[in-house]
Amino acid sequence: MMTTMANPCNISADLEKYNVKEAPSAVYYIPNFITETEEEHLLQQVYRAPKPKWTQLSGRRLQKWFLISVFNISGGLPNPKGMLAEKLPEWLKYTEKISALGAFAGKTANQVLVNEYKPGEGIMPHEDGPLYHPTVTAISLGYHTLLDFYRPVCQTQLEIPQTEESRYMLSLLVLRQSLLILQDDMYKCYLHGIQGVCEDTLSEHVVNLSSAGGQVGDTLARGTRISLTIRHILKVIRANLLLGQK
């Protein structure tokens, strides 16, 4: 078992050994990034959040922490003109420890999205876009998921049917207590999504089976998974500037 969050300096020094070389640049998959005790504490804090903190979306529900849209104080989609900085609760200070890995090129993560996926729920293939530093990191709690990757629709070949199946590239098995880091082409060039299914059958297209401990042909039942998606938003407007205070 690798060193856990209690010693992030060692993790940073050894980050390259967690590179999933079977995927395009760059994927880092770190199993057992947090302990079972840390996972249990995080789950307790997630479900202690007040009910208005949750937003129900199609296929999942969501909490947004630290940053809210300047132009949608109720918590809409990020606005490219910037975000309003709020205080991050103490239990989400994993931003600092992940930033210490060098994931954001010396910057500090400043946004956490808490996504809840129940069995049968997922998210359509998408990209995170230019509002963020080109890195996304995620800590998984509770259960596993399969994260699927797709080539974007080719605008020069629109006469050819381009289905999700034809654009599918590979999958990553993401286990509970793990940290996943996506950078470079895997962030900027490809879409990622989660199928809305109740179980996953592992195939040869799951490129990190050796590090995740799975085998081709295994069938894994899904339970309720919490994903802490941690990123660095490039444009932040502090509250005192928005309010005209010194």
Backbone as a ProteinNet text record, in pm:
[ID]
protein_1_A
[PRIMARY]
MMTTMANPCNISADLEKYNVKEAPSAVYYIPNFITETEEEHLLQQVYRAPKPKWTQLSGRRLQKWFLISVFNISGGLPNPKGMLAEKLPEWLKYTEKISALGAFAGKTANQVLVNEYKPGEGIMPHEDGPLYHPTVTAISLGYHTLLDFYRPVCQTQLEIPQTEESRYMLSLLVLRQSLLILQDDMYKCYLHGIQGVCEDTLSEHVVNLSSAGGQVGDTLARGTRISLTIRHILKVIRANLLLGQK
[TERTIARY]
84.9	0	88.5	49.8	131.6	115.8	208	195.8	68.1	-6	-133.5	-117	-230.9	-231.8	-148.3	-113.5	-36.5	103.3	150.9	285	285.3	223.6	210.4	341.8	447.6	575.7	631.7	622.4	670.2	589.8	459.2	375.2	420.2	447.6	489.6	617.7	712.6	840.7	824.3	725	706.5	588.5	538.3	415.5	428.3	543.9	560.5	536.2	561.3	541	393.2	305.2	161.1	105.6	194.4	153.2	99.2	-21.2	-80.4	-28.6	76.2	145.9	67.3	-34	-115.6	-214.8	-229.9	-320.6	-239.3	-301.3	-232.2	-192.9	-105.3	-58.4	-170.7	-194.8	-128.7	-236.7	-221.8	-309.7	-223.3	-257.5	-196.1	-307.6	-289.4	-389.3	-321.3	-364.4	-301.7	-403	-390.9	-482.9	-451.7	-551.5	-532.7	-474	-520.3	-469.7	-516.2	-634.4	-682.8	-711.4	-715.6	-743.3	-894.1	-930.5	-1072.9	-1132.5	-1054	-1101.3	-1125.2	-1033.6	-1051.4	-1173.4	-1190.9	-1306.9	-1436.1	-1442.5	-1563.2	-1592.5	-1487.8	-1505.8	-1558.4	-1501.8	-1546.7	-1692.1	-1730.7	-1869.7	-1965	-1925.7	-2008.9	-2027.4	-1920.9	-1929	-2013.2	-1999.4	-2079.8	-2228.4	-2269.2	-2411.7	-2461.8	-2370.8	-2412.4	-2437.4	-2402.2	-2422.7	-2572.2	-2608.7	-2750.7	-2814.8	-2941.9	-3013.1	-3003.4	-3010.2	-2999.5	-2863.8	-2763.6	-2632.1	-2633.1	-2728.9	-2737.4	-2812.3	-2762.4	-2831.8	-2859.9	-2986	-3022.2	-3003.1	-2918.8	-2895.5	-2948.8	-2943.7	-2985.3	-2880.1	-2914.8	-2824.9	-2737.2	-2743.3	-2663.1	-2705.6	-2654.9	-2671.9	-2535.6	-2531.2	-2404.1	-2400.9	-2283.9	-2254.6	-2138.6	-2145.3	-2035.9	-1978.2	-1844.9	-1778.1	-1668.1	-1652.9	-1546.1	-1572.7	-1625	-1645.8	-1788.4	-1849.8	-1980.7	-1975	-2063.4	-2060.9	-2089.8	-2010.1	-2033.5	-2170.2	-2211.2	-2335.1	-2452.2	-2430.6	-2539.5	-2511.9	-2546.7	-2511.2	-2574.5	-2681	-2743.7	-2663.3	-2557.1	-2469.6	-2490.3	-2487.3	-2501.9	-2369.3	-2363.3	-2240.8	-2134.7	-2004.9	-1899.8	-1907.5	-1887.2	-1888.9	-1746.4	-1716.1	-1578.6	-1517.8	-1599	-1544.6	-1486.8	-1509.3	-1448.8	-1545.1	-1492.7	-1570.5	-1551.1	-1647.3	-1641.3	-1587.1	-1477.8	-1412.2	-1483.9	-1515.4	-1570.5	-1469.7	-1499.7	-1412	-1440.7	-1333.5	-1347.7	-1359.2	-1457.8	-1469.5	-1348.5	-1319.8	-1198.6	-1190	-1303.4	-1300	-1266.9	-1262.7	-1226.6	-1087.4	-1003.4	-870	-774.9	-830.4	-748.1	-696	-752.7	-702.1	-553.8	-511.9	-371.7	-282.2	-329.4	-246.5	-232.5	-338.7	-327.8	-241.6	-254.4	-170.4	-23.4	7	145.8	208.4	125.9	178.8	233.1	207.3	245.3	141.8	21	-81.6	-121.2	-112.2	-157	-40.1	77.4	197.2	228.9	225.1	258	140.7	25.9	-94.7	-163.8	-255.3	-332.2	-474.9	-526.2	-665.1	-758.6	-863.3	-953.3	-1101	-1130.9	-1271.5	-1287.8	-1393.8	-1429.4	-1575.7	-1601.7	-1738.1	-1759.4	-1867.5	-1902.9	-2015.9	-1984	-2083.1	-2125.4	-2255.2	-2309.1	-2369.9	-2321.4	-2373.7	-2432.5	-2561.2	-2623.7	-2616.7	-2635.6	-2634.3	-2731.6	-2684.5	-2766.2	-2752.5	-2678.5	-2658	-2519.4	-2505.8	-2378.2	-2375	-2282.6	-2269.3	-2227.6	-2286.6	-2258.4	-2113.3	-2053.9	-1917.8	-1906.9	-1803.5	-1788.4	-1642.1	-1609.8	-1478.7	-1497	-1394.3	-1406.6	-1384.9	-1311.1	-1302.5	-1190.7	-1175.7	-1061.7	-1073.2	-1184.2	-1197	-1099.3	-1056.4	-972.7	-829.2	-735.2	-602.1	-619.9	-544.5	-572.3	-536.7	-597.5	-583.7	-713.1	-760.2	-871.6	-829.7	-861.4	-828.9	-956.4	-962.1	-1083.5	-1048.6	-1102.9	-1098	-1232.6	-1230.2	-1353.8	-1383.8	-1510.7	-1556.2	-1670.9	-1671.7	-1787.9	-1781	-1774	-1773.6	-1687	-1667.4	-1589	-1673.2	-1607	-1676.3	-1583.1	-1638.1	-1558.4	-1569.9	-1457.2	-1453.9	-1413.7	-1501.9	-1480.4	-1431.7	-1347.2	-1290.1	-1324.2	-1348.2	-1393.8	-1318.1	-1297.6	-1247.9	-1360.9	-1328.2	-1434.4	-1488.2	-1604.3	-1660.8	-1567.3	-1532.9	-1443.4	-1524.2	-1495	-1572.3	-1546	-1437.7	-1405.6	-1464.1	-1527	-1583.5	-1727.2	-1803.8	-1940.5	-2030.7	-1988	-2070.8	-2063.8	-1966.2	-1952	-2018.8	-2108.1	-2172.2	-2067.5	-2079.9	-1983.7	-2058.4	-2077.8	-2149.3	-2051.8	-2107.9	-2021.5	-1940.4	-2003.8	-1934	-1815	-1832.9	-1723.6	-1612.8	-1645.1	-1544.9	-1481.7	-1531.4	-1479.3	-1332.8	-1251.2	-1108.4	-1069.4	-1099	-1050.7	-1128.8	-1105.9	-1168.9	-1064.6	-1096.4	-1016.2	-1105.4	-1056.3	-1125.9	-1083.8	-1179.3	-1151.7	-1213.5	-1128.2	-1174.4	-1191.7	-1268.8	-1285.7	-1149.9	-1134.6	-1014.5	-898.7	-922	-814.7	-816.9	-703.7	-693.7	-663.6	-739	-716.4	-678.9	-573.2	-528.7	-525.4	-593.7	-593.5	-530.9	-435.3	-366.8	-345.7	-290.8	-242.1	-349.8	-315.8	-411.4	-535.2	-518.6	-634.7	-733.4	-687.7	-776.6	-826.2	-735.7	-767	-825.2	-792.3	-825	-936.9	-967.6	-1064.1	-1178.1	-1291.9	-1408.6	-1407.9	-1466.5	-1479	-1622.4	-1666.7	-1803.3	-1817.5	-1935.6	-1966.4	-2099.6	-2100.7	-2224.5	-2321.8	-2450.2	-2552.2	-2596.1	-2514.2	-2542.3	-2533.2	-2577.7	-2575.8	-2460.5	-2390.8	-2273	-2179.7	-2053.3	-1951	-1881.9	-1865.2	-1785.4	-1653.4	-1544.5	-1413	-1366.2	-1317.2	-1267	-1120.9	-1064	-924.3	-905.2	-1014.7	-1005.7	-987.8	-997	-969.2	-818.2	-751.3	-606	-527.9	-594.4	-521.3	-556	-590.4	-631.3	-520.8	-395.5	-286.5	-274	-286.2	-273.5	-400.8	-516.3	-643.5	-681	-607.1	-630.9	-747.1	-788.4	-898	-847.9	-938.2	-905.8	-1012.8	-971.5	-1066.7	-1172.7	-1297.6	-1409.1	-1475.6	-1409.3	-1471.5	-1596.6	-1699.1	-1819.8	-1832.6	-1841.1	-1845.2	-1978.2	-2050.6	-2177.5	-2148.7	-2222.8	-2207.3	-2292.2	-2240.8	-2318.5	-2313	-2355	-2351.8	-2207.3	-2162.5	-2025.3	-2027.2	-1935.9	-1913.2	-1778.9	-1777.9	-1655.1	-1625.7	-1508.1	-1461.6	-1375.2	-1431.7	-1360.7	-1292.7	-1160.7	-1080.5	-1002.4	-1019.8	-958.7	-908.6	-838.4	-795.7	-863.9	-951.3	-1015.6	-918.9	-902.9	-800.6	-836.1	-965.9	-1008	-1092.9	-1044.1	-1116.4	-1128.4	-1249.7	-1274.2	-1304.9	-1222.8	-1244.4	-1365.1	-1431.6	-1556.3	-1538.1	-1423.1	-1406.2	-1394.1	-1339.8	-1334.8	-1472.2	-1550.2	-1685.2	-1771	-1750.5	-1831.5	-1772.8	-1659.1	-1599.9	-1529.1	-1488.3	-1421.4	-1271.3	-1198.9	-1053.3	-1006.4
-119.4	0	124.4	226.9	346.6	433.9	531.7	631	710.3	737.1	805.3	954.3	1023.5	1167.9	1222.7	1141.5	1190.7	1235.6	1195.5	1230.8	1270	1383.8	1419.7	1448.6	1485.2	1515.4	1392.2	1275.8	1154	1120.7	1144.1	1118.9	1205.2	1333	1424.1	1377.1	1331.6	1286.5	1163.1	1081.2	954.8	957.4	1075.2	1082.8	1011.5	1020.1	963.2	812.9	743.4	598.1	561	658.2	633.8	673.3	707.3	742.5	618.5	630	519.6	531.9	459.2	476	419.9	336.4	280.9	382.6	495.8	602.3	716.2	798.4	919	1007.6	1100	1190	1282.8	1297.7	1225.6	1182.8	1061.6	1008.2	960.5	1004.9	952.1	892.1	766.2	697.6	648.1	700.1	668.3	595	463.3	390.1	419.7	402	419.9	556	658.2	793.7	847.4	804.5	836.3	705.1	711.7	593.1	571.1	455.1	426.3	522.5	559.2	655.5	791.8	835.9	964.3	960.8	849.4	834.4	844.4	775.5	777.9	918.9	991.9	1129.6	1219	1205.7	1286.9	1258.3	1132.1	1097.3	1156.7	1152.6	1212.1	1361	1430.6	1575	1606.6	1526.1	1547.4	1543.1	1443.8	1426.3	1510.2	1581.4	1679.1	1816.2	1833.1	1962.1	1994.7	2122.2	2158.4	2125.6	2091.1	2048.9	2151.1	2283.4	2380.2	2376.8	2314.9	2306.8	2211.5	2118.6	2021.4	2081.3	2053.6	2086.9	1957.4	1933.2	1811.8	1835.3	1753.7	1760.3	1633.3	1629.6	1509.4	1401.2	1296.7	1184.6	1189.9	1298.2	1304.3	1427.1	1440.2	1565.7	1616.5	1744.7	1814.9	1915.7	1929.1	2040.6	2120.5	2252.3	2338.8	2410.6	2404	2465.5	2560.2	2668.8	2768.4	2873.8	2836.2	2935.6	2929.5	3046.3	3055.5	3160.6	3153.1	3245	3387.8	3482.8	3623.4	3666.9	3611.8	3656.2	3562.4	3464.6	3376.3	3331	3415.6	3391.7	3263.8	3215.3	3091.9	2969.1	2988.4	2874.8	2814	2894.2	2843.1	2795.6	2780.7	2738	2846.2	2808.9	2909.5	3007.5	3133.6	3238.4	3268.5	3276.9	3298.1	3429.3	3523.2	3649.7	3637	3525.9	3506.5	3447.4	3412.6	3351.3	3429.3	3421.3	3487	3389.7	3429.4	3340.8	3340.6	3222.1	3202.4	3122	3103.3	3023.8	2876	2796.9	2653.9	2590.6	2502.4	2440.3	2353.2	2340.1	2271.4	2128.6	2061.2	1920.9	1903.6	2012.4	2004.2	2060	2064	2118.5	2021.6	1918.5	1831.4	1905.9	2022.2	2104.5	2132.3	2162.1	2195.3	2073.7	1958.5	1838.7	1789.7	1803.8	1767.3	1868.8	1995.7	2097.6	2073.4	2018.6	1990.8	1883.4	1806.4	1707.3	1771.4	1900.4	1967.1	1951.1	1907.4	1880	2004.3	2121.2	2244.5	2338.3	2278.7	2354.1	2469	2442.6	2543.8	2625.1	2615.9	2685.1	2600.2	2664.5	2594.8	2574.9	2454.3	2427	2519.8	2567.3	2662.9	2632.5	2510.4	2470.7	2322.7	2288	2148.1	2129.2	2035.9	1993.1	1855.9	1841.3	1713.2	1652.9	1549.6	1483.2	1352	1330.1	1203.4	1126.8	1003.9	915.7	791.5	770.8	647.6	542.6	413.3	310.6	346.2	334.6	369.5	513.4	595.4	735.1	754.2	854.2	883.6	1026.3	1052.6	1186	1171.1	1251.4	1244.1	1282.5	1230	1270.2	1421.3	1478.4	1623.6	1658.1	1785.3	1837.4	1948.8	1973.3	2073.3	2215.2	2231.3	2361.8	2451.1	2570.5	2659.3	2744.6	2739.4	2818.5	2770.6	2644.2	2582.9	2565.5	2561.2	2510.3	2369.9	2333.7	2207.6	2082.1	2071.1	1953.3	1936.1	1812.5	1782.6	1666.7	1675.9	1569.7	1527.2	1401.2	1351.8	1246.6	1264	1162.9	1091.1	958.9	880	822.1	830.1	782	683.5	579	490.3	371.3	395.4	289	328.2	231.1	252.1	317.5	351.6	381.2	346.8	342	335.8	471.1	535.4	662.4	632.6	668	638.2	762.5	740.5	850.4	834.4	949.9	952.3	1057.6	1028.8	1131	1230.3	1358.3	1454.4	1428.7	1483.1	1474.2	1544.2	1476.1	1532.9	1621.1	1750.2	1845	1831.9	1764.7	1749.5	1621.9	1540.3	1414.3	1397.6	1504.4	1501.8	1409.8	1374	1285.2	1141.2	1113.2	978.4	975.3	876.9	869.5	860	946.5	949.2	929.4	805.1	770.3	765.1	759	740.4	612.5	508.1	380.2	391.8	462.1	473.5	566.5	658	752.3	706.3	596.1	545.1	505.3	542.3	512.3	408.4	440	357.5	392.7	313.7	339.8	330.6	394.4	384.6	332.7	233.4	185.1	273.2	341.3	436.1	379.8	335.1	271.2	372.4	336.3	419.6	443.4	559.3	602.8	637.5	637.7	667.6	814.6	857.2	989.6	969.8	1037.7	1036.9	1177	1188.5	1316.8	1305.4	1396.6	1403.5	1535.5	1528.5	1647.8	1640.6	1748.3	1752.1	1706.4	1615.5	1574.6	1509.5	1433.9	1367.7	1468	1587.9	1695.2	1776.7	1813.1	1912.1	1853	1728.2	1674.2	1570.9	1512.7	1403.4	1433.7	1372.2	1384.2	1269.4	1293.7	1186.3	1182.7	1064.2	1047.6	917.4	898.9	779.4	724.1	596.9	533.4	519.4	539.1	524.8	380.2	298.3	155.6	117.5	-3.3	-51.6	-146.2	-191.2	-273.7	-255.3	-283.8	-268.6	-401.8	-438.1	-554.6	-505.3	-546.9	-497.6	-566.4	-486.5	-538.9	-501.6	-545.6	-512.8	-364.4	-289.7	-146.2	-65.8	-131.5	-65.2	-70.2	43.8	41.4	42.3	61.3	65.1	-51.8	-165.6	-279.6	-324.6	-316.4	-364.4	-280.6	-148.2	-61.7	-57.8	-83.6	-81	-217.4	-320.4	-451.3	-528.2	-496.5	-568.7	-665.6	-749.4	-844.9	-840.1	-863.6	-868.4	-973.7	-936.3	-1026.9	-1006.5	-937.6	-908.7	-823.7	-852.2	-771	-707.2	-574.3	-498.9	-426.6	-455.3	-386.3	-246.2	-149.4	-12.3	13.6	100.7	157.3	308.2	379.2	525.2	573.4	648.3	700.5	851.7	902.5	1046.5	1077.6	1174.3	1220.4	1362.2	1383.1	1517.9	1564	1646.3	1695.4	1826.3	1826.6	1937.8	1998.7	2131.3	2198.7	2336.6	2401.2	2540.5	2624.4	2716.2	2811.2	2926	2962.6	3059.9	3202	3237.4	3373.5	3373.2	3439.9	3449.4	3594.7	3638.9	3773.7	3765.1	3827.3	3820	3903.4	3860	3922	4069.5	4107.9	4247.9	4337.9	4284.6	4364.1	4378.8	4271.3	4277.3	4376.4	4383.1	4469.9	4610.1	4634.5	4766.9	4796.8	4692.7	4711.9	4700.9	4757.8	4751.4	4619.8
0	0	0	-78	-88.2	35.1	48.4	154	135	242.1	230.4	248.5	264.4	270.8	384.8	481.1	594.3	553.8	436.7	393.5	245.8	209.3	69.3	1.7	77	15.4	-55.9	7.4	-55.6	-180.1	-175.3	-291.4	-407.9	-382.3	-486.9	-552.6	-471.8	-525.3	-612.4	-582.9	-653.8	-751.9	-783.1	-861.9	-996	-1058	-1191.7	-1194	-1084.1	-1085.8	-1090	-1069.8	-1080.5	-1216.8	-1309.3	-1444.9	-1516.2	-1571.6	-1648.9	-1790.8	-1821.5	-1948.9	-2066.5	-2039.1	-2147.6	-2202.2	-2136.2	-2179.7	-2240.3	-2325.4	-2372.6	-2255.1	-2278.5	-2173.3	-2126.8	-2000.5	-1893	-1794.1	-1742.5	-1639.5	-1523.7	-1402.1	-1281	-1195.8	-1157.5	-1076.1	-949.5	-833.7	-705.9	-618	-605	-516.6	-370.6	-285.4	-140.1	-106.1	-177.2	-153.6	-19	23.1	156.7	228.8	360.4	439.9	451.1	502.1	524.4	626.5	728.3	828.3	765.9	680	611.4	520.1	450.4	362.7	442.5	554.4	637.5	687.3	728.2	774.9	662.1	543.6	431.1	396	396.3	365.9	469.7	594.9	699.1	674.9	638	614.2	491.2	387.2	266.2	299.7	378.1	405.2	522.6	588.4	688	626.4	502.2	435.9	432.6	450.5	448.2	314.3	319	198.3	85.7	111.5	0.7	-70.4	-8.4	-73.2	-191.5	-193.2	-302.5	-421.4	-540.3	-664.9	-738.7	-773.9	-846.5	-995.6	-1057.7	-1200.2	-1265.7	-1397.5	-1468.8	-1450.2	-1377	-1359.8	-1236.9	-1158.4	-1036.7	-958.1	-834.7	-764.7	-719.1	-684.5	-679.4	-566	-501.2	-411.6	-471.1	-460.6	-505.7	-384.9	-373.8	-261.2	-307.7	-232.7	-242.9	-348.4	-463.6	-567.8	-618.5	-634.3	-696.9	-804.6	-898.1	-1010.9	-966.5	-1012.8	-982.3	-1033	-1144	-1205.4	-1177.9	-1089.7	-1050.2	-907.9	-811.9	-673.4	-619.9	-682.8	-636.2	-674.8	-755.4	-784.3	-920.8	-1025.8	-1161.1	-1216.3	-1349.5	-1412.9	-1400.9	-1398.6	-1390.2	-1505.6	-1475.1	-1576.1	-1617.3	-1747.6	-1791.9	-1745.8	-1698	-1648.8	-1509.2	-1444.3	-1313.1	-1213.4	-1097	-991.4	-862.9	-774	-644	-540.5	-474.9	-379.8	-245.4	-194.9	-61.8	19.8	145.6	230.1	210.1	197.1	183	321.2	344.8	477	508.1	635.6	680.4	627	616.8	575.3	427.7	351.7	210.5	182.8	284.1	265.3	193.5	131	47.8	-74.8	-102.4	-212.5	-194.8	-72.4	-46.5	-65.5	-21.4	-28.7	-172.6	-250.8	-392.1	-466.1	-433.3	-496	-466.3	-348.5	-310.5	-398.4	-468.6	-561.5	-688.3	-708.6	-831.9	-941.6	-905.8	-1006.6	-1085	-1021.8	-1087.2	-1118.5	-1139.6	-1182.8	-1088.7	-959.9	-860.7	-811.9	-880.2	-834.9	-729.1	-654	-552.2	-600.3	-586.1	-624.2	-546.7	-612.9	-549	-573.4	-616	-632.1	-603.2	-532.9	-509	-546.4	-635.6	-665.6	-603.2	-530.9	-469.2	-551.2	-628.6	-712.7	-649.9	-641.2	-592.3	-709.9	-730.7	-834.3	-768.3	-784.8	-737.7	-848.1	-814.2	-919	-1031.7	-1154.7	-1270.4	-1315	-1239.4	-1276.2	-1336.3	-1422	-1485.4	-1535.7	-1626.5	-1684.2	-1830	-1917.8	-2060.5	-2087.4	-2195.7	-2231.2	-2245.4	-2185.2	-2183.3	-2163	-2180.6	-2145.6	-2043.8	-1963.4	-1856.7	-1906.5	-2016.6	-2079.6	-2029.2	-2092.6	-2068.1	-1942.7	-1871.7	-1749.5	-1642.5	-1652.3	-1550.1	-1598.8	-1504.3	-1535.1	-1593	-1697.5	-1769.1	-1689.7	-1574.6	-1488.2	-1410.4	-1401.1	-1312.7	-1223.7	-1095.2	-1000.9	-930.3	-889.4	-824.1	-719.8	-599.9	-494.7	-494.2	-495	-498.3	-361	-322.6	-192.5	-211.5	-131	-124.8	-216.8	-348.6	-448.6	-566.6	-655.4	-776.9	-885.4	-996.2	-1120.5	-1235.3	-1355.5	-1478	-1546.7	-1571.5	-1642.1	-1786.4	-1880.1	-2021.6	-2095.8	-2197.7	-2275	-2422.4	-2486.5	-2624.4	-2704.1	-2831.5	-2921.4	-2948.4	-2969.4	-3003.7	-3143.6	-3172.7	-3307.2	-3404.7	-3513.5	-3614.4	-3708.7	-3707.6	-3787	-3936.7	-3974.8	-4117.4	-4176.5	-4090.5	-4138.6	-4090	-4099.5	-4048.8	-4129.8	-4252.8	-4333.7	-4283.3	-4197.2	-4141.1	-4003.9	-3978.1	-3845.7	-3735.6	-3635.7	-3526.4	-3394.6	-3361.2	-3240.1	-3122	-3001.8	-2884.8	-2898.7	-2950.2	-2964.5	-3058.7	-3170.8	-3267.3	-3218.5	-3128.4	-3077.5	-2945.7	-2891.2	-2764.6	-2777.4	-2676.5	-2676.7	-2572	-2445.9	-2335.1	-2209.4	-2103.9	-1974.6	-1864.3	-1752.1	-1630.5	-1518.9	-1446.7	-1327.8	-1210.9	-1150.7	-1042.6	-915.1	-823.4	-701.1	-588.8	-488.2	-369.5	-303.4	-243.1	-170.6	-262.8	-394.8	-489.2	-529.2	-588	-650.3	-797.4	-882.7	-1026.9	-1070.6	-1151.4	-1205.4	-1357.4	-1425.2	-1571.6	-1613.8	-1706.3	-1753.5	-1904.4	-1959.7	-2097.3	-2195.2	-2288.9	-2391.1	-2331.9	-2223.3	-2164.4	-2107.2	-2077.6	-2033.7	-2152.4	-2243	-2346.7	-2473.8	-2505.9	-2638.2	-2638.8	-2524	-2520.5	-2424.3	-2451.3	-2363.8	-2263.7	-2145.6	-2047.7	-1994.9	-1961.1	-1912.7	-1835.4	-1775.3	-1696	-1744.6	-1781.1	-1824.9	-1708.3	-1735.7	-1632.7	-1618.3	-1554.8	-1539.9	-1392.4	-1361.8	-1222.9	-1193.8	-1298.2	-1279.5	-1398.5	-1375.8	-1479.4	-1502.2	-1629	-1664.6	-1722.7	-1662.2	-1701.1	-1829.1	-1923.2	-2050.4	-2067.7	-2178.8	-2208.6	-2237.5	-2253.7	-2278.9	-2150.1	-2035	-1907	-1886.6	-1906.2	-1923.5	-1792.2	-1678.9	-1551.9	-1460.6	-1518.5	-1436.7	-1341.5	-1385.2	-1300.1	-1173.6	-1186.7	-1069.1	-986.7	-1050.2	-977.6	-920.8	-958.2	-898.7	-957.7	-1081.2	-1143.8	-1249.1	-1300.5	-1405.1	-1512.8	-1636.6	-1746.8	-1718.4	-1735.1	-1709.6	-1575.7	-1483.1	-1354.2	-1372.7	-1294.8	-1293.1	-1155	-1151.8	-1027.1	-1015.1	-907.4	-882.7	-830.1	-879.1	-832.1	-709	-622.4	-513.7	-526.6	-423.6	-428.8	-415.1	-513.3	-516.8	-503	-421.7	-410.9	-475.1	-565.5	-627.9	-581.6	-521.9	-489.6	-606	-693	-810.8	-774.7	-780.4	-729.3	-844.2	-864.8	-979.1	-939.3	-1032.3	-1015.2	-1121.5	-1075.8	-1166.6	-1191.9	-1318.8	-1355.7	-1316.9	-1318.8	-1288	-1162.4	-1058.7	-932.5	-894.1	-860.1	-811.7	-663.7	-581.4	-437.5	-396.3	-290	-248.1	-214.2	-153.4	-115.3	-236.2	-349.6	-471.2	-531.7	-528.8	-584.6	-506.4	-374.1	-290.2	-274.9	-341	-335.7	-205.3	-131.8	-4.5	-22.3	71.9	68.2	128
[MASK]
++++++++++++++++++++++++++++++++++++++++++++++++++++++++++++++++++++++++++++++++++++++++++++++++++++++++++++++++++++++++++++++++++++++++++++++++++++++++++++++++++++++++++++++++++++++++++++++++++++++++++++++++++++++++++++++++++++++++++++++++++++++

